[in-house]
Amino acid sequence: MVGEQAAQKEVATPDGHRLAVEVTGAPDGLPVFLMHGTPGSRSGIKPRSIVLYRLGVRLICYDRPGYGRSDRREGRRVVDAAEDVRIIADALGVDRFAVVGRSGGGPHALAVAATLPDRVTRAAVLVSLAPADAPGLDWYRGMGESNIDEYRAADANHAALMANLRSQADRLRRDPESLIAFLEKELADPDRRVVENVAMRRQLADSYAEAVRFGADGWIDDALAFRHNWGFDPESIQVQVRLWHGSADQFSPVEHTRWLAARIPRAQVEVQHGQGHFAAVEILPQMLTWLTAAGAPSALAHPGPEIRPGADLVPGRPVALRAAR
């Protein structure tokens, strides 16, 4: 692959479903699966191919079932992403790989790490949610109104959830920037600065439009999966995990990541004061460096954020933060 070209593939699952896959970066690089956000698609924001070549990364992205060109699998759970990744890895001839998930991709990346410990080298998770039944966590505290409405509908009113997300998907197909405009009223200043970048805004819009190309099924199924049992216990994860979150995130509150960090045995957590949800896009290249580096997790460490072993954290306990650089 040269420049910005990407290899597009379709992988068939044993039950006959299609998974749409995009591979970018160095063909002989270290394989890394990138799990997209909610809503999102394989064409979501990622480092340019020239950056991936320099990092020595072969980046593998796919549409979760119901998104983009991947067939829906109604009733899927978060843990089911691990089987999708295994099938894709086998089809591509990949034995060992790292995994990174951003936002709604975070729980799915953790599922891969928990379920495929013999194949995952490291996992990185940015601005993730915690399980809906996380003990000791006020799940909705600090979350924006639109997300609260969506997830409460997933609990109590599936018809309202489906109607709302299908309406948003229809608007997205007509106007790919409509979701960004809808969310702007809830954006913290750090996020507003990110999405005001013309190139970033266009890439977000393109990814959202591809996500709902054939409807809102993937979006609906993500919301339901997040609010039901994930199908695995984060405490069972044995691979090294790096968690990142911005303290000003109003879509996935930072306490979700602190809860995860306190329970994943080999987790490190990095919280940047004053950063928001979309800053995770800018952090991704650093996470890729850590995922593919030999040696200790401190390879990613840089001045500014709080970085500490997850075992030191207690959910809800205040932690001193230094300003992000």
Contacts in CASP RR format, 6 or more apart in sequence:
PFRMAT RR
TARGET T0000
AUTHOR 0000-0000-0000
METHOD contacts of the structure
MODEL  1
MVGEQAAQKEVATPDGHRLAVEVTGAPDGLPVFLMHGTPGSRSGIKPRSI
VLYRLGVRLICYDRPGYGRSDRREGRRVVDAAEDVRIIADALGVDRFAVV
GRSGGGPHALAVAATLPDRVTRAAVLVSLAPADAPGLDWYRGMGESNIDE
YRAADANHAALMANLRSQADRLRRDPESLIAFLEKELADPDRRVVENVAM
RRQLADSYAEAVRFGADGWIDDALAFRHNWGFDPESIQVQVRLWHGSADQ
FSPVEHTRWLAARIPRAQVEVQHGQGHFAAVEILPQMLTWLTAAGAPSAL
AHPGPEIRPGADLVPGRPVALRAAR
1 7 0 8 1.000
1 23 0 8 1.000
1 24 0 8 1.000
1 25 0 8 1.000
1 27 0 8 1.000
1 49 0 8 1.000
2 49 0 8 1.000
3 48 0 8 1.000
3 49 0 8 1.000
3 50 0 8 1.000
4 48 0 8 1.000
4 49 0 8 1.000
5 49 0 8 1.000
6 22 0 8 1.000
6 23 0 8 1.000
6 24 0 8 1.000
6 49 0 8 1.000
7 22 0 8 1.000
7 23 0 8 1.000
7 24 0 8 1.000
8 20 0 8 1.000
8 21 0 8 1.000
8 22 0 8 1.000
9 20 0 8 1.000
9 21 0 8 1.000
9 22 0 8 1.000
9 23 0 8 1.000
9 91 0 8 1.000
9 92 0 8 1.000
10 18 0 8 1.000
10 19 0 8 1.000
10 20 0 8 1.000
10 21 0 8 1.000
10 69 0 8 1.000
11 18 0 8 1.000
11 19 0 8 1.000
11 21 0 8 1.000
11 62 0 8 1.000
11 87 0 8 1.000
11 88 0 8 1.000
11 91 0 8 1.000
12 18 0 8 1.000
12 19 0 8 1.000
13 19 0 8 1.000
13 83 0 8 1.000
13 84 0 8 1.000
13 87 0 8 1.000
14 87 0 8 1.000
16 71 0 8 1.000
17 65 0 8 1.000
17 70 0 8 1.000
17 71 0 8 1.000
17 73 0 8 1.000
18 69 0 8 1.000
18 70 0 8 1.000
18 71 0 8 1.000
19 62 0 8 1.000
19 63 0 8 1.000
19 65 0 8 1.000
19 70 0 8 1.000
19 71 0 8 1.000
19 84 0 8 1.000
19 87 0 8 1.000
19 88 0 8 1.000
20 42 0 8 1.000
20 62 0 8 1.000
20 63 0 8 1.000
20 68 0 8 1.000
20 69 0 8 1.000
20 70 0 8 1.000
21 42 0 8 1.000
21 60 0 8 1.000
21 61 0 8 1.000
21 62 0 8 1.000
21 88 0 8 1.000
21 92 0 8 1.000
22 42 0 8 1.000
22 43 0 8 1.000
22 60 0 8 1.000
22 61 0 8 1.000
22 62 0 8 1.000
23 58 0 8 1.000
23 59 0 8 1.000
23 60 0 8 1.000
23 61 0 8 1.000
23 92 0 8 1.000
24 46 0 8 1.000
24 49 0 8 1.000
24 52 0 8 1.000
24 58 0 8 1.000
24 59 0 8 1.000
24 61 0 8 1.000
25 49 0 8 1.000
25 52 0 8 1.000
25 53 0 8 1.000
25 56 0 8 1.000
25 57 0 8 1.000
25 58 0 8 1.000
25 59 0 8 1.000
26 52 0 8 1.000
26 53 0 8 1.000
26 55 0 8 1.000
26 56 0 8 1.000
26 57 0 8 1.000
26 58 0 8 1.000
27 58 0 8 1.000
28 58 0 8 1.000
29 56 0 8 1.000
29 57 0 8 1.000
29 58 0 8 1.000
30 56 0 8 1.000
30 57 0 8 1.000
30 58 0 8 1.000
30 97 0 8 1.000
30 98 0 8 1.000
30 291 0 8 1.000
30 292 0 8 1.000
31 58 0 8 1.000
31 60 0 8 1.000
31 89 0 8 1.000
31 92 0 8 1.000
31 94 0 8 1.000
31 96 0 8 1.000
31 97 0 8 1.000
31 98 0 8 1.000
32 57 0 8 1.000
32 58 0 8 1.000
32 59 0 8 1.000
32 60 0 8 1.000
32 97 0 8 1.000
32 98 0 8 1.000
32 99 0 8 1.000
32 100 0 8 1.000
32 288 0 8 1.000
32 291 0 8 1.000
32 292 0 8 1.000
33 60 0 8 1.000
33 61 0 8 1.000
33 62 0 8 1.000
33 85 0 8 1.000
33 88 0 8 1.000
33 89 0 8 1.000
33 97 0 8 1.000
33 98 0 8 1.000
33 99 0 8 1.000
33 100 0 8 1.000
33 109 0 8 1.000
33 112 0 8 1.000
34 46 0 8 1.000
34 59 0 8 1.000
34 60 0 8 1.000
34 61 0 8 1.000
34 99 0 8 1.000
34 100 0 8 1.000
34 101 0 8 1.000
34 102 0 8 1.000
35 64 0 8 1.000
35 81 0 8 1.000
35 99 0 8 1.000
35 100 0 8 1.000
35 101 0 8 1.000
35 102 0 8 1.000
35 104 0 8 1.000
35 105 0 8 1.000
35 106 0 8 1.000
35 108 0 8 1.000
35 109 0 8 1.000
35 112 0 8 1.000
36 42 0 8 1.000
36 44 0 8 1.000
36 61 0 8 1.000
36 63 0 8 1.000
36 64 0 8 1.000
36 67 0 8 1.000
36 101 0 8 1.000
36 102 0 8 1.000
36 104 0 8 1.000
36 105 0 8 1.000
36 207 0 8 1.000
36 211 0 8 1.000
37 101 0 8 1.000
37 102 0 8 1.000
37 103 0 8 1.000
37 104 0 8 1.000
37 105 0 8 1.000
37 106 0 8 1.000
38 103 0 8 1.000
38 104 0 8 1.000
38 105 0 8 1.000
38 219 0 8 1.000
38 222 0 8 1.000
38 223 0 8 1.000
38 226 0 8 1.000
39 67 0 8 1.000
39 169 0 8 1.000
39 179 0 8 1.000
39 208 0 8 1.000
39 211 0 8 1.000
39 212 0 8 1.000
39 216 0 8 1.000
39 218 0 8 1.000
39 219 0 8 1.000
39 222 0 8 1.000
40 63 0 8 1.000
40 67 0 8 1.000
40 207 0 8 1.000
40 208 0 8 1.000
40 210 0 8 1.000
40 211 0 8 1.000
41 63 0 8 1.000
41 67 0 8 1.000
41 68 0 8 1.000
41 207 0 8 1.000
41 208 0 8 1.000
41 210 0 8 1.000
41 211 0 8 1.000
41 213 0 8 1.000
42 61 0 8 1.000
42 62 0 8 1.000
42 63 0 8 1.000
42 68 0 8 1.000
42 210 0 8 1.000
43 61 0 8 1.000
43 206 0 8 1.000
43 207 0 8 1.000
43 210 0 8 1.000
44 61 0 8 1.000
44 203 0 8 1.000
44 204 0 8 1.000
44 206 0 8 1.000
44 207 0 8 1.000
44 210 0 8 1.000
45 200 0 8 1.000
45 203 0 8 1.000
45 204 0 8 1.000
45 207 0 8 1.000
45 281 0 8 1.000
45 284 0 8 1.000
46 52 0 8 1.000
46 59 0 8 1.000
46 61 0 8 1.000
46 284 0 8 1.000
47 55 0 8 1.000
47 57 0 8 1.000
47 59 0 8 1.000
47 284 0 8 1.000
47 285 0 8 1.000
47 288 0 8 1.000
51 285 0 8 1.000
52 58 0 8 1.000
52 59 0 8 1.000
52 288 0 8 1.000
55 285 0 8 1.000
55 288 0 8 1.000
55 289 0 8 1.000
55 292 0 8 1.000
56 292 0 8 1.000
57 288 0 8 1.000
57 292 0 8 1.000
59 288 0 8 1.000
60 88 0 8 1.000
60 89 0 8 1.000
60 92 0 8 1.000
60 94 0 8 1.000
60 97 0 8 1.000
62 70 0 8 1.000
62 84 0 8 1.000
62 88 0 8 1.000
63 69 0 8 1.000
63 70 0 8 1.000
63 210 0 8 1.000
63 211 0 8 1.000
64 70 0 8 1.000
64 81 0 8 1.000
64 84 0 8 1.000
64 108 0 8 1.000
64 218 0 8 1.000
64 221 0 8 1.000
64 222 0 8 1.000
65 71 0 8 1.000
65 72 0 8 1.000
65 73 0 8 1.000
65 76 0 8 1.000
65 80 0 8 1.000
65 84 0 8 1.000
65 218 0 8 1.000
65 221 0 8 1.000
66 72 0 8 1.000
66 73 0 8 1.000
66 214 0 8 1.000
66 215 0 8 1.000
66 217 0 8 1.000
66 218 0 8 1.000
66 221 0 8 1.000
67 210 0 8 1.000
67 211 0 8 1.000
67 212 0 8 1.000
67 217 0 8 1.000
67 218 0 8 1.000
67 219 0 8 1.000
68 210 0 8 1.000
68 211 0 8 1.000
68 212 0 8 1.000
68 213 0 8 1.000
68 214 0 8 1.000
69 213 0 8 1.000
69 214 0 8 1.000
72 217 0 8 1.000
72 218 0 8 1.000
72 221 0 8 1.000
73 80 0 8 1.000
73 221 0 8 1.000
74 217 0 8 1.000
74 221 0 8 1.000
75 221 0 8 1.000
75 224 0 8 1.000
75 225 0 8 1.000
76 221 0 8 1.000
76 225 0 8 1.000
77 225 0 8 1.000
77 228 0 8 1.000
77 229 0 8 1.000
77 230 0 8 1.000
77 231 0 8 1.000
78 107 0 8 1.000
78 108 0 8 1.000
78 111 0 8 1.000
78 225 0 8 1.000
78 226 0 8 1.000
78 230 0 8 1.000
78 231 0 8 1.000
78 232 0 8 1.000
79 111 0 8 1.000
79 114 0 8 1.000
79 115 0 8 1.000
79 230 0 8 1.000
79 231 0 8 1.000
79 232 0 8 1.000
80 111 0 8 1.000
81 108 0 8 1.000
81 111 0 8 1.000
81 112 0 8 1.000
82 111 0 8 1.000
82 112 0 8 1.000
82 114 0 8 1.000
82 115 0 8 1.000
82 116 0 8 1.000
83 115 0 8 1.000
85 99 0 8 1.000
85 112 0 8 1.000
85 116 0 8 1.000
86 116 0 8 1.000
86 119 0 8 1.000
89 95 0 8 1.000
89 97 0 8 1.000
89 119 0 8 1.000
95 119 0 8 1.000
96 119 0 8 1.000
96 120 0 8 1.000
96 121 0 8 1.000
97 119 0 8 1.000
97 120 0 8 1.000
97 121 0 8 1.000
98 120 0 8 1.000
98 121 0 8 1.000
98 122 0 8 1.000
98 123 0 8 1.000
98 124 0 8 1.000
98 291 0 8 1.000
98 292 0 8 1.000
99 109 0 8 1.000
99 112 0 8 1.000
99 113 0 8 1.000
99 120 0 8 1.000
99 122 0 8 1.000
99 123 0 8 1.000
99 124 0 8 1.000
100 109 0 8 1.000
100 123 0 8 1.000
100 124 0 8 1.000
100 125 0 8 1.000
100 126 0 8 1.000
100 284 0 8 1.000
100 287 0 8 1.000
100 288 0 8 1.000
100 291 0 8 1.000
101 108 0 8 1.000
101 109 0 8 1.000
101 124 0 8 1.000
101 125 0 8 1.000
101 126 0 8 1.000
101 128 0 8 1.000
102 126 0 8 1.000
102 127 0 8 1.000
102 280 0 8 1.000
102 281 0 8 1.000
102 284 0 8 1.000
103 126 0 8 1.000
103 127 0 8 1.000
103 128 0 8 1.000
103 251 0 8 1.000
103 252 0 8 1.000
103 277 0 8 1.000
103 280 0 8 1.000
104 128 0 8 1.000
104 129 0 8 1.000
104 222 0 8 1.000
104 226 0 8 1.000
104 252 0 8 1.000
105 125 0 8 1.000
105 128 0 8 1.000
106 125 0 8 1.000
106 126 0 8 1.000
106 127 0 8 1.000
106 128 0 8 1.000
106 129 0 8 1.000
107 128 0 8 1.000
107 129 0 8 1.000
107 131 0 8 1.000
107 225 0 8 1.000
107 226 0 8 1.000
107 230 0 8 1.000
109 123 0 8 1.000
109 124 0 8 1.000
109 125 0 8 1.000
109 128 0 8 1.000
110 123 0 8 1.000
110 125 0 8 1.000
110 128 0 8 1.000
110 232 0 8 1.000
110 234 0 8 1.000
110 237 0 8 1.000
110 241 0 8 1.000
110 260 0 8 1.000
110 264 0 8 1.000
111 230 0 8 1.000
111 231 0 8 1.000
111 232 0 8 1.000
112 120 0 8 1.000
112 123 0 8 1.000
113 120 0 8 1.000
113 123 0 8 1.000
113 237 0 8 1.000
113 239 0 8 1.000
113 241 0 8 1.000
114 232 0 8 1.000
114 233 0 8 1.000
114 234 0 8 1.000
114 236 0 8 1.000
114 237 0 8 1.000
115 232 0 8 1.000
117 237 0 8 1.000
117 238 0 8 1.000
117 239 0 8 1.000
120 239 0 8 1.000
121 239 0 8 1.000
121 291 0 8 1.000
122 239 0 8 1.000
122 240 0 8 1.000
122 241 0 8 1.000
122 242 0 8 1.000
122 290 0 8 1.000
122 291 0 8 1.000
123 237 0 8 1.000
123 239 0 8 1.000
123 240 0 8 1.000
123 241 0 8 1.000
123 242 0 8 1.000
123 291 0 8 1.000
124 241 0 8 1.000
124 242 0 8 1.000
124 243 0 8 1.000
124 244 0 8 1.000
124 287 0 8 1.000
124 290 0 8 1.000
124 291 0 8 1.000
125 241 0 8 1.000
125 242 0 8 1.000
125 243 0 8 1.000
125 244 0 8 1.000
125 257 0 8 1.000
125 260 0 8 1.000
126 243 0 8 1.000
126 244 0 8 1.000
126 245 0 8 1.000
126 280 0 8 1.000
126 283 0 8 1.000
126 284 0 8 1.000
126 287 0 8 1.000
127 244 0 8 1.000
127 245 0 8 1.000
127 246 0 8 1.000
127 249 0 8 1.000
127 251 0 8 1.000
127 252 0 8 1.000
127 257 0 8 1.000
127 276 0 8 1.000
127 277 0 8 1.000
127 280 0 8 1.000
128 243 0 8 1.000
128 245 0 8 1.000
128 252 0 8 1.000
128 256 0 8 1.000
128 257 0 8 1.000
128 260 0 8 1.000
129 226 0 8 1.000
129 252 0 8 1.000
129 256 0 8 1.000
130 137 0 8 1.000
130 139 0 8 1.000
130 255 0 8 1.000
130 256 0 8 1.000
130 257 0 8 1.000
130 259 0 8 1.000
130 260 0 8 1.000
131 229 0 8 1.000
131 230 0 8 1.000
131 234 0 8 1.000
132 139 0 8 1.000
132 151 0 8 1.000
132 226 0 8 1.000
132 227 0 8 1.000
132 228 0 8 1.000
133 229 0 8 1.000
134 256 0 8 1.000
134 259 0 8 1.000
134 315 0 8 1.000
136 259 0 8 1.000
136 315 0 8 1.000
137 255 0 8 1.000
137 256 0 8 1.000
137 259 0 8 1.000
137 315 0 8 1.000
138 255 0 8 1.000
139 256 0 8 1.000
140 148 0 8 1.000
140 151 0 8 1.000
141 253 0 8 1.000
141 255 0 8 1.000
142 250 0 8 1.000
142 253 0 8 1.000
142 255 0 8 1.000
143 250 0 8 1.000
143 251 0 8 1.000
143 252 0 8 1.000
143 253 0 8 1.000
144 186 0 8 1.000
144 250 0 8 1.000
144 251 0 8 1.000
145 186 0 8 1.000
146 182 0 8 1.000
146 183 0 8 1.000
146 186 0 8 1.000
147 251 0 8 1.000
149 164 0 8 1.000
150 161 0 8 1.000
150 164 0 8 1.000
150 165 0 8 1.000
150 223 0 8 1.000
151 223 0 8 1.000
151 226 0 8 1.000
151 227 0 8 1.000
153 160 0 8 1.000
153 161 0 8 1.000
153 164 0 8 1.000
153 223 0 8 1.000
154 161 0 8 1.000
154 223 0 8 1.000
154 224 0 8 1.000
154 226 0 8 1.000
154 227 0 8 1.000
155 227 0 8 1.000
158 224 0 8 1.000
161 220 0 8 1.000
161 223 0 8 1.000
161 224 0 8 1.000
162 216 0 8 1.000
162 220 0 8 1.000
165 216 0 8 1.000
165 219 0 8 1.000
165 220 0 8 1.000
165 223 0 8 1.000
166 215 0 8 1.000
166 216 0 8 1.000
166 220 0 8 1.000
168 178 0 8 1.000
168 179 0 8 1.000
168 182 0 8 1.000
168 216 0 8 1.000
168 219 0 8 1.000
169 212 0 8 1.000
169 215 0 8 1.000
169 216 0 8 1.000
169 219 0 8 1.000
171 178 0 8 1.000
171 179 0 8 1.000
172 178 0 8 1.000
172 179 0 8 1.000
172 208 0 8 1.000
172 209 0 8 1.000
172 211 0 8 1.000
172 212 0 8 1.000
173 209 0 8 1.000
173 212 0 8 1.000
173 213 0 8 1.000
173 215 0 8 1.000
176 205 0 8 1.000
176 206 0 8 1.000
176 208 0 8 1.000
176 209 0 8 1.000
177 201 0 8 1.000
177 205 0 8 1.000
179 205 0 8 1.000
179 208 0 8 1.000
180 195 0 8 1.000
180 201 0 8 1.000
180 204 0 8 1.000
180 205 0 8 1.000
180 208 0 8 1.000
184 192 0 8 1.000
184 195 0 8 1.000
186 250 0 8 1.000
186 251 0 8 1.000
187 195 0 8 1.000
187 250 0 8 1.000
188 248 0 8 1.000
188 249 0 8 1.000
188 250 0 8 1.000
188 276 0 8 1.000
188 277 0 8 1.000
189 248 0 8 1.000
190 246 0 8 1.000
190 248 0 8 1.000
190 274 0 8 1.000
190 275 0 8 1.000
190 276 0 8 1.000
190 278 0 8 1.000
190 279 0 8 1.000
191 248 0 8 1.000
191 250 0 8 1.000
191 276 0 8 1.000
191 277 0 8 1.000
191 278 0 8 1.000
191 279 0 8 1.000
194 200 0 8 1.000
194 276 0 8 1.000
194 278 0 8 1.000
194 279 0 8 1.000
194 281 0 8 1.000
194 282 0 8 1.000
195 201 0 8 1.000
195 204 0 8 1.000
195 278 0 8 1.000
200 278 0 8 1.000
200 281 0 8 1.000
211 218 0 8 1.000
211 219 0 8 1.000
212 219 0 8 1.000
234 260 0 8 1.000
234 263 0 8 1.000
234 264 0 8 1.000
235 263 0 8 1.000
235 264 0 8 1.000
235 265 0 8 1.000
237 264 0 8 1.000
237 265 0 8 1.000
237 266 0 8 1.000
237 267 0 8 1.000
238 265 0 8 1.000
238 266 0 8 1.000
239 266 0 8 1.000
240 266 0 8 1.000
240 268 0 8 1.000
240 297 0 8 1.000
241 264 0 8 1.000
241 266 0 8 1.000
241 267 0 8 1.000
241 268 0 8 1.000
242 267 0 8 1.000
242 268 0 8 1.000
242 270 0 8 1.000
242 287 0 8 1.000
242 290 0 8 1.000
242 291 0 8 1.000
242 297 0 8 1.000
242 300 0 8 1.000
243 257 0 8 1.000
243 260 0 8 1.000
243 261 0 8 1.000
243 264 0 8 1.000
243 267 0 8 1.000
243 268 0 8 1.000
243 269 0 8 1.000
243 270 0 8 1.000
243 310 0 8 1.000
244 257 0 8 1.000
244 269 0 8 1.000
244 270 0 8 1.000
244 271 0 8 1.000
244 272 0 8 1.000
244 280 0 8 1.000
244 283 0 8 1.000
244 287 0 8 1.000
245 252 0 8 1.000
245 254 0 8 1.000
245 256 0 8 1.000
245 257 0 8 1.000
245 258 0 8 1.000
245 269 0 8 1.000
245 270 0 8 1.000
245 271 0 8 1.000
245 272 0 8 1.000
246 254 0 8 1.000
246 271 0 8 1.000
246 272 0 8 1.000
246 273 0 8 1.000
246 274 0 8 1.000
246 275 0 8 1.000
246 276 0 8 1.000
246 277 0 8 1.000
246 279 0 8 1.000
247 254 0 8 1.000
247 271 0 8 1.000
247 272 0 8 1.000
247 273 0 8 1.000
247 274 0 8 1.000
247 275 0 8 1.000
247 276 0 8 1.000
247 321 0 8 1.000
248 274 0 8 1.000
248 275 0 8 1.000
248 276 0 8 1.000
249 275 0 8 1.000
249 276 0 8 1.000
249 277 0 8 1.000
250 276 0 8 1.000
250 277 0 8 1.000
251 277 0 8 1.000
252 277 0 8 1.000
254 271 0 8 1.000
255 315 0 8 1.000
255 316 0 8 1.000
257 269 0 8 1.000
257 271 0 8 1.000
258 269 0 8 1.000
258 271 0 8 1.000
258 313 0 8 1.000
258 315 0 8 1.000
258 316 0 8 1.000
258 319 0 8 1.000
259 315 0 8 1.000
260 267 0 8 1.000
261 267 0 8 1.000
261 268 0 8 1.000
261 269 0 8 1.000
261 310 0 8 1.000
261 313 0 8 1.000
262 310 0 8 1.000
262 311 0 8 1.000
262 313 0 8 1.000
262 314 0 8 1.000
262 315 0 8 1.000
264 310 0 8 1.000
265 311 0 8 1.000
267 309 0 8 1.000
267 310 0 8 1.000
267 311 0 8 1.000
268 297 0 8 1.000
268 307 0 8 1.000
268 308 0 8 1.000
268 309 0 8 1.000
268 310 0 8 1.000
269 306 0 8 1.000
269 307 0 8 1.000
269 308 0 8 1.000
269 309 0 8 1.000
269 310 0 8 1.000
269 313 0 8 1.000
270 300 0 8 1.000
270 305 0 8 1.000
270 306 0 8 1.000
270 307 0 8 1.000
271 305 0 8 1.000
271 306 0 8 1.000
271 319 0 8 1.000
271 321 0 8 1.000
272 279 0 8 1.000
272 304 0 8 1.000
272 305 0 8 1.000
272 306 0 8 1.000
272 321 0 8 1.000
272 324 0 8 1.000
273 305 0 8 1.000
273 306 0 8 1.000
273 321 0 8 1.000
273 322 0 8 1.000
273 323 0 8 1.000
273 324 0 8 1.000
274 323 0 8 1.000
274 324 0 8 1.000
275 324 0 8 1.000
286 300 0 8 1.000
286 302 0 8 1.000
287 300 0 8 1.000
289 299 0 8 1.000
289 300 0 8 1.000
290 297 0 8 1.000
290 299 0 8 1.000
290 300 0 8 1.000
293 299 0 8 1.000
293 300 0 8 1.000
301 307 0 8 1.000
302 325 0 8 1.000
303 325 0 8 1.000
304 322 0 8 1.000
304 323 0 8 1.000
304 324 0 8 1.000
304 325 0 8 1.000
305 321 0 8 1.000
305 322 0 8 1.000
305 324 0 8 1.000
306 319 0 8 1.000
306 320 0 8 1.000
306 321 0 8 1.000
306 322 0 8 1.000
313 319 0 8 1.000
END
